[in-house]
Amino acid sequence: MPKKIPLRQCVGCREMKPKKELIRVVSLDFKGKKPGRGAYVCPDAECLRRARKSRALERAFSAAMPDGVYDALEAQMREGGDG
């Protein structure tokens, strides 16, 4: 029996993709009370632009997202690094 591949939805393009193909954006949790809070985005600048335009990360985390977060994500995508 084949192993089940976990799928997650990209907040930019809204497509379901294998979890390993996506970048997980994790919210800041200063009190340590929010287990598993995260949103996924394709490693594609266009998906990140869509997520930024639709404010998808803000909705996912119920918090304002500074522009620096988007800029840092885009820079890491260009470099192809794990940060």
Kinemage of the C-alpha trace (Angstrom):
@kinemage 1
@onewidth
@group {chain A} dominant
@subgroup {mainchain}
@vectorlist {calphas} color= white
{ca met a 1} P 0.000 0.000 0.000
{ca pro a 2} L 1.495 3.388 -0.990
{ca lys a 3} L 2.326 5.859 1.747
{ca lys a 4} L -0.126 8.752 2.093
{ca ile a 5} L 1.364 12.109 1.066
{ca pro a 6} L 0.225 15.015 3.259
{ca leu a 7} L -1.235 17.891 1.245
{ca arg a 8} L -1.463 21.559 2.189
{ca gln a 9} L -3.060 24.528 0.456
{ca cys a 10} L -0.929 27.410 -0.811
{ca val a 11} L -2.296 30.747 0.436
{ca gly a 12} L -1.297 32.386 -2.873
{ca cys a 13} L -2.626 30.132 -5.627
{ca arg a 14} L -5.024 28.162 -3.339
{ca glu a 15} L -3.891 24.843 -4.858
{ca met a 16} L -3.422 21.684 -2.811
{ca lys a 17} L 0.169 20.477 -3.098
{ca pro a 18} L 2.419 18.023 -1.272
{ca lys a 19} L 3.610 19.550 1.996
{ca lys a 20} L 7.289 19.074 1.091
{ca glu a 21} L 6.915 21.277 -2.010
{ca leu a 22} L 5.682 24.281 -0.004
{ca ile a 23} L 7.297 26.809 2.315
{ca arg a 24} L 5.793 26.972 5.802
{ca val a 25} L 5.399 30.450 7.245
{ca val a 26} L 5.111 30.266 11.023
{ca ser a 27} L 3.506 32.941 13.163
{ca leu a 28} L 5.291 34.514 16.065
{ca asp a 29} L 3.950 33.105 19.298
{ca phe a 30} L 5.464 34.917 22.255
{ca lys a 31} L 3.363 33.071 24.849
{ca gly a 32} L 3.904 29.612 23.351
{ca lys a 33} L 0.194 28.813 23.387
{ca lys a 34} L -0.446 28.346 19.652
{ca pro a 35} L 0.652 24.874 18.588
{ca gly a 36} L 1.009 24.261 14.869
{ca arg a 37} L 0.170 27.746 13.655
{ca gly a 38} L 1.456 28.072 10.130
{ca ala a 39} L 0.529 28.906 6.561
{ca tyr a 40} L 1.978 27.474 3.385
{ca val a 41} L 3.066 29.184 0.189
{ca cys a 42} L 4.587 27.834 -3.019
{ca pro a 43} L 8.280 28.655 -3.531
{ca asp a 44} L 7.202 30.955 -6.357
{ca ala a 45} L 7.372 34.751 -6.300
{ca glu a 46} L 4.008 34.996 -8.095
{ca cys a 47} L 2.240 33.002 -5.351
{ca leu a 48} L 3.846 35.223 -2.730
{ca arg a 49} L 2.634 38.330 -4.607
{ca arg a 50} L -0.902 36.926 -4.693
{ca ala a 51} L -0.768 36.139 -0.975
{ca arg a 52} L 0.470 39.670 -0.269
{ca lys a 53} L -2.201 41.302 -2.440
{ca ser a 54} L -5.040 39.252 -0.916
{ca arg a 55} L -3.622 39.637 2.619
{ca ala a 56} L -3.801 35.863 3.002
{ca leu a 57} L -1.061 35.658 5.639
{ca glu a 58} L -2.756 38.345 7.708
{ca arg a 59} L -5.978 36.328 7.651
{ca ala a 60} L -4.173 33.068 8.416
{ca phe a 61} L -2.509 34.531 11.505
{ca ser a 62} L -5.185 37.068 12.496
{ca ala a 63} L -2.431 39.668 12.777
{ca ala a 64} L -0.840 42.439 10.748
{ca met a 65} L 2.092 41.290 8.627
{ca pro a 66} L 4.965 43.776 8.228
{ca asp a 67} L 6.225 44.315 4.674
{ca gly a 68} L 9.640 43.107 5.829
{ca val a 69} L 8.273 39.586 6.223
{ca tyr a 70} L 7.201 39.467 2.591
{ca asp a 71} L 10.478 41.027 1.457
{ca ala a 72} L 12.514 38.483 3.436
{ca leu a 73} L 10.470 35.581 2.031
{ca glu a 74} L 10.937 36.826 -1.507
{ca ala a 75} L 14.694 37.269 -0.990
{ca gln a 76} L 15.015 33.720 0.359
{ca met a 77} L 13.044 32.367 -2.592
{ca arg a 78} L 15.434 34.096 -4.991
{ca glu a 79} L 18.444 32.661 -3.148
{ca gly a 80} L 16.837 29.238 -2.893
{ca gly a 81} L 18.037 28.957 0.684
{ca asp a 82} L 16.484 27.422 3.754
{ca gly a 83} L 17.269 30.476 5.904
